[in-house]
Amino acid sequence: MPSRESAVEISVHYIGPSLENGRIDLFVLSDGLRGLGRLINRVSYLLFGSEYDHKVELDEGFRGGSIVVPLHIFSEVVNRAEDILATKGMQALATLMSILGWGALPAYLTLYKLFKRKQGRPITDEDDLVRLLQGLTDMERMLFIRIYNDLEVQAAIRAVLKPLRTEGIIEFQTRRKDVVIDSVTKGDLQAADEAEESAISEIEEKVLDIEKAALVPHLAWHFSDQGRSFDAKIHDVDLWARVAKGERFGLGDRMRVELHTSFARNEAGRLTVERIIPKVIEVEHSTQPQPRLWEERSISDPPD
C-alpha cells in the first residue's frame, strides 16, 4: 500500500459563507464525517464482502477557507505485497474510490451524481436502467443498483450531506489532488427532500399482511406491504369490537384498509412518518392448517 506521504490526496469540502474563517460547529462536522465512515464501510462490504476491509482515517492538518477534511483510505489486503504485485487489491480500492467520488478522473456515475439525478429516490423503473446506467455491463448495472438502493447507503449519503442543512453551508465536494470530482449543493438536498415527501401518499387503500397484531388500541400493529414492513395504529372502533368479542388476528392474516400517512422533518433532516388506519374494510384470515407434530394414537397402540 502506498505510504501516507505518497498516498493520493483525497478530501471532502464543506463550503459556505459561514466557513470563511475556517471554523465549523464540531457537532455539525462530526455528523458528516460519521456518515462518511458509514458510507465507505457499507459500500466496501456490498462490493467485496469481508474480503477487503477498507477504512478511512483523517490525515493531519485541517486547511482553512472552506472546511477541508483531508482523508486517507487504507485496506489491510492492499498492504500485502502479493496483492500489490497482482494488482487485485489496488483494483478493488480504485473501484471503491470511483463509486465514492474520488476516481482518478471525474466519473460518469458516482453515488452522489446518482443521488442528484434521482433526487434521492431509489432506482425502480426500466427507464432509469437505460438512461442512468448506460455503458455498464449487466453485472455492473445490477451491482450499482444494489449499492445505491441499499437503505444503509441511502441513510449514510444523507448523513454525509447533513451539514448542508446548517445555515451558511451551501455545498459539499469530493476532491482528488484539489480537483473537484463531485459536488452536492443545498438546493440538491432540498430537491431530494421534496421528492421524498411527494412520494408519500397521504390517503390510500392498501392490502396489508399482518406480521404482529396488537392487543390494545393504543399500540401499533406491525404490517408488511409487498415486503416493506412498518407499524400502524388502528383507530377503527368496529375492528376493536370484533377483538372484544374474541376474534383473533395474527401472522398470515390480511387486511384491506384505508391508510392515512403523515410526516414531519426535523432540523437534522430526519423524516418521521406516522401511519393510522381509521377504517378496516375487509379481513382475510389465514386458512392454512397448523402442522400436526404427531398423530393421535391410543395408549394401547404399539409403537411404529
C-alpha positions in Angstrom: 0.0 0.0 0.0 1.3 3.5 -0.7 2.8 5.2 2.3 0.9 8.1 3.9 3.4 10.6 2.3 2.9 9.1 -1.2 -0.8 8.4 -1.0 -3.1 10.3 -3.4 -4.7 13.3 -1.7 -8.4 12.9 -1.4 -10.6 15.2 0.6 -14.1 16.4 1.3 -15.1 20.0 1.5 -17.9 21.8 3.2 -18.3 25.3 1.6 -20.3 28.4 2.5 -20.2 31.9 3.8 -20.2 30.8 7.5 -17.0 28.9 7.0 -14.8 31.7 5.6 -13.0 31.9 9.0 -12.1 28.2 8.7 -14.4 27.3 11.7 -17.3 24.9 11.8 -19.5 23.6 14.7 -17.9 20.4 15.9 -21.2 18.5 16.1 -22.1 19.5 12.5 -18.7 18.3 11.2 -18.8 15.1 13.3 -22.2 14.2 11.9 -20.9 14.5 8.3 -17.7 12.5 9.0 -19.6 9.8 10.8 -21.9 9.4 7.8 -18.8 9.3 5.5 -17.3 6.5 7.5 -20.6 4.5 7.4 -20.9 5.1 3.7 -17.3 3.9 2.9 -17.7 0.8 5.1 -21.1 -0.2 3.7 -20.2 0.3 0.0 -17.0 -1.6 0.5 -18.9 -4.5 2.1 -21.5 -4.6 -0.7 -18.8 -4.6 -3.3 -16.4 -7.1 -1.9 -17.9 -8.6 1.2 -15.5 -9.2 4.0 -12.5 -9.8 1.7 -11.5 -6.2 1.6 -11.6 -4.2 4.8 -11.4 -0.6 3.6 -11.2 2.0 6.3 -10.9 5.8 6.4 -8.6 7.9 8.5 -8.3 11.6 9.0 -5.0 12.9 7.8 -3.1 15.6 9.6 -4.0 19.2 9.3 -7.3 20.8 8.6 -7.0 23.5 6.0 -8.8 26.9 6.2 -11.1 28.8 3.9 -13.9 26.4 3.4 -13.7 23.4 5.8 -11.4 20.9 4.1 -11.0 17.5 5.6 -8.0 15.5 4.2 -8.6 11.8 4.2 -6.7 8.6 3.8 -8.3 5.3 2.8 -6.4 2.1 3.5 -7.0 -1.6 3.2 -5.2 -4.4 5.1 -5.5 -6.6 1.9 -3.8 -4.0 -0.2 -1.0 -3.8 2.3 0.2 -7.3 1.5 3.0 -7.4 -1.0 1.5 -10.3 -3.1 -1.8 -8.4 -3.6 0.0 -5.3 -4.7 2.1 -7.3 -7.2 -1.1 -8.9 -8.5 -2.9 -5.5 -8.5 -6.0 -7.2 -7.2 -6.2 -5.1 -4.1 -5.4 -1.9 -5.9 -8.1 -2.5 -8.4 -10.6 -3.1 -5.6 -9.6 0.2 -4.0 -9.8 2.0 -7.3 -13.4 0.7 -7.8 -14.4 1.9 -4.4 -12.8 5.3 -4.9 -14.6 5.8 -8.2 -18.0 5.0 -6.8 -17.5 7.3 -3.8 -16.4 10.2 -6.0 -12.6 10.1 -5.7 -11.8 8.5 -9.0 -8.7 9.4 -11.0 -10.9 11.1 -13.5 -14.4 12.6 -13.0 -16.6 9.6 -13.3 -19.8 9.4 -15.4 -21.6 7.8 -12.5 -21.0 8.0 -8.7 -23.3 7.7 -5.7 -23.5 11.5 -5.4 -24.3 12.1 -9.1 -27.0 9.5 -9.0 -28.4 10.9 -5.8 -28.8 14.3 -7.5 -30.2 12.9 -10.7 -32.7 10.7 -8.9 -33.3 13.4 -6.2 -32.6 10.8 -3.6 -35.2 8.3 -4.9 -34.4 4.6 -5.5 -33.9 3.2 -8.9 -37.1 1.3 -9.7 -38.1 1.6 -13.4 -36.7 0.4 -16.7 -36.1 4.0 -18.0 -33.6 4.6 -15.2 -31.7 1.5 -16.1 -31.2 2.7 -19.7 -30.9 6.4 -19.1 -28.8 6.5 -16.0 -26.7 3.3 -16.2 -25.9 3.1 -19.8 -22.4 1.9 -20.7 -22.3 -0.6 -17.8 -22.4 -4.3 -18.2 -25.5 -6.2 -16.8 -23.5 -7.3 -13.8 -22.1 -3.8 -13.1 -25.6 -2.4 -13.5 -27.2 -4.7 -11.0 -24.3 -4.2 -8.5 -24.6 -0.5 -8.8 -28.4 -0.6 -8.3 -27.9 -2.9 -5.3 -25.5 -0.4 -3.7 -27.4 2.8 -4.5 -30.8 1.3 -3.4 -29.4 -0.1 -0.2 -31.2 1.6 2.8 -27.9 1.9 4.8 -26.2 3.5 1.9 -29.1 6.0 1.4 -29.0 6.9 5.1 -25.2 7.3 5.0 -25.4 9.6 2.0 -27.9 11.8 3.7 -25.7 11.8 6.9 -22.7 13.0 4.8 -24.8 15.8 3.5 -26.3 16.7 6.8 -24.0 19.8 7.3 -25.8 21.3 4.3 -28.8 21.7 6.5 -26.9 24.2 8.6 -27.3 27.9 8.0 -24.3 29.2 6.0 -23.1 25.9 4.5 -24.2 25.6 0.9 -22.1 23.0 -0.9 -20.4 19.6 -0.3 -17.5 18.5 -2.6 -15.2 15.5 -3.0 -11.8 16.3 -4.4 -8.7 14.4 -5.6 -5.5 16.4 -5.6 -7.7 19.6 -5.3 -9.6 18.7 -8.4 -13.4 18.7 -7.8 -14.8 15.3 -8.7 -18.3 15.5 -7.2 -20.5 18.2 -5.6 -23.9 18.4 -4.0 -25.5 21.8 -3.1 -28.0 22.8 -0.5 -30.5 23.1 -3.4 -29.8 19.5 -4.5 -30.5 18.3 -1.0 -33.7 20.3 -0.7 -34.9 18.8 -4.0 -34.3 15.3 -2.7 -36.3 16.2 0.5 -39.2 17.4 -1.6 -39.1 14.3 -3.8 -39.1 12.1 -0.8 -42.1 13.8 0.7 -44.0 13.9 -2.6 -43.7 10.1 -2.9 -45.7 9.6 0.3 -49.4 9.0 -0.4 -51.3 10.6 2.5 -54.5 8.7 2.0 -54.7 5.3 0.1 -56.4 2.0 0.1 -54.0 -0.9 0.8 -54.0 -4.6 1.3 -51.6 -5.4 4.1 -50.2 -8.6 5.6 -50.3 -8.7 9.4 -46.9 -9.6 10.9 -47.8 -8.8 14.5 -51.2 -7.8 16.0 -51.6 -5.5 19.0 -53.8 -6.4 21.9 -54.9 -2.9 22.9 -56.0 0.1 20.8 -53.1 2.4 21.8 -50.4 0.1 20.5 -49.3 -0.2 16.8 -49.7 -3.3 14.7 -46.8 -4.5 12.5 -47.7 -4.9 8.8 -45.9 -5.8 5.6 -46.8 -4.2 2.3 -45.1 -6.2 -0.5 -42.1 -6.9 1.6 -41.9 -3.4 3.1 -42.6 -3.5 6.9 -44.0 -0.7 9.0 -46.1 0.0 12.1 -49.5 1.5 12.1 -52.2 2.1 14.7 -55.8 1.0 14.1 -58.5 3.5 15.1 -61.5 1.6 13.7 -64.0 1.0 16.6 -65.7 -1.8 14.7 -62.4 -3.7 14.5 -61.8 -3.4 18.2 -65.4 -4.5 18.8 -64.6 -7.7 16.9 -61.5 -8.2 19.1 -63.6 -7.7 22.2 -65.9 -10.4 21.0 -63.0 -12.9 20.8 -61.9 -12.6 17.1 -58.2 -13.1 16.9 -55.7 -11.7 14.3 -52.1 -12.7 13.7 -49.4 -13.7 11.3 -50.7 -14.8 7.9 -54.0 -12.7 8.1 -54.5 -9.9 5.6 -56.5 -6.7 5.8 -57.8 -4.3 3.2 -57.6 -0.9 4.9 -57.8 2.8 4.5 -54.3 4.0 5.4 -53.6 7.6 6.4 -49.9 8.7 6.4 -48.5 11.9 7.9 -44.9 13.0 8.1 -42.6 15.7 9.6 -38.9 16.5 9.0 -36.8 17.8 12.0 -33.9 20.2 11.8 -31.5 17.4 11.3 -33.3 16.3 8.2 -34.8 13.1 9.6 -38.2 12.3 8.2 -40.6 10.9 10.8 -43.6 9.1 9.4 -46.8 8.2 11.3 -49.4 5.8 9.9 -53.0 5.5 11.1 -55.7 3.1 9.9 -59.1 4.7 10.5 -61.1 2.0 8.6 -60.6 -1.7 8.2 -62.6 -2.6 5.0 -62.1 -6.3 4.9 -60.2 -9.1 6.8 -59.0 -12.3 5.3 -57.9 -14.8 7.9 -55.3 -17.4 7.1 -56.9 -20.8 6.4 -53.6 -22.7 6.4 -53.9 -25.5 9.0 -51.4 -25.9 11.7 -48.9 -28.8 11.1 -49.6 -31.9 13.1 -46.5 -32.7 15.0 -47.7 -36.2 15.9 -50.6 -38.4 15.0 -53.2 -39.1 17.7 -53.0 -42.7 18.8 -54.5 -44.7 21.6 -52.3 -45.7 24.6 -52.8 -49.4 23.5 -51.4 -48.7 20.0 -48.0 -50.3 19.6 -45.1 -48.0 18.6 -44.0 -47.9 15.0 
